[in-house]
Amino acid sequence: MLDVIVVGGSYAGISAALQLGRARRRVLVLDAGTRRNRFAAHSHGFLGQDGRDPAEIATSARAQVVAYPTVTWIQGAATDAEITADGFAVGVASGERHAARRLVLASGVVDELPDIPGVAERWGRSIFHCPYCHGFELDNGRIGVVATSPLSVHPTLLLPDWGPTTYFTQHTFEPSVEERTALERRCVTIEREPITAVEGDPDAPSVRLASGRVLAFAGLFVLPKTHVASPLAVQLGCAFESGPTGAYVQTDAMKETTVPGVFACGDMAIPAGSVAFAVGDGARAGISAHQSLVFR
């Protein structure tokens, strides 16, 4: 039997596996191969890796982790999980089943983008969700925010530090009187005519409004709804919490879920994510899983 199965081979899962491999524990990483930032060409805000291709970061990190002799990596999605007398069993899409004393869930989340033509094709390239990850590269150019919920006002108030900002209400998310005052104080333009399509240069999008008017921007931001990518947390009975964009797995300070022996980290276990957050969260989950093996 393995000591730990890590479900998810992106930044949080790799970080967790690294700690466990260094503790000489038998670890299996199951990787579905769908990093959340796979659409982006550059990763920013991660110390020592600023501006690097996120795929290169992940590939390099994986190579470092599998170099530890007790770590095994399987490319394949985990399909199901169950609690057993000795720990946990996890099924893989290939039909294999693997058993371990502990689980670390790090499968990430899926972004649900607004249903506007042209958005999905530019996601991660000129349409973003994180000002801290992509705002600086817009070089003080014009920024548009496509409202997807009442919470869209929050990033809109931040974005003027990166460029002149326009907030598109989409006829749905009209700011309150207090929010409107705050937006005006930040010199944000409020545009009530809805966007019907995003067009033009993939790296410098233009938005077409309902009247046919076209506005050019250096970049656009949306706050997508999210849901946990893997069904395992639900299958195991882990509790969830409500976050600003969707439900995420509830954990304690040591990253253990409400199911003893199951740990969760990364975007699926925090209300807002980035590469830097995921790496730190995964390190804590890996260390905590190891210590639970020792002290229980």
Secondary structure, DSSP 8 states (H G I E B T S, - for coil): -EEEEEE--SHHHHHHHHHHHHTT--EEEEE-S--TTTT-S-B-SSTT-TTB-HHHHHHHHHHHHHTSTTEEEEES-EEEEEE-SSSEEEEETTS-EEEEEEEEE---EEEE--S-TTHHHHBTTTEES-HHHHSGGGTT--EEEE--SGGGHHHHHHGGGTS-EEEE-TTT----HHHHHHHHHTT-EEE-S-EEEEES-TTS-EEEETTS-EEE-SEEEE--EEEES-SHHHHHT--EEE-SSSEEE---TTSB-SSTTEEE-GGGGSSS--HHHHHHHHHHHHHHHHHHHHH-
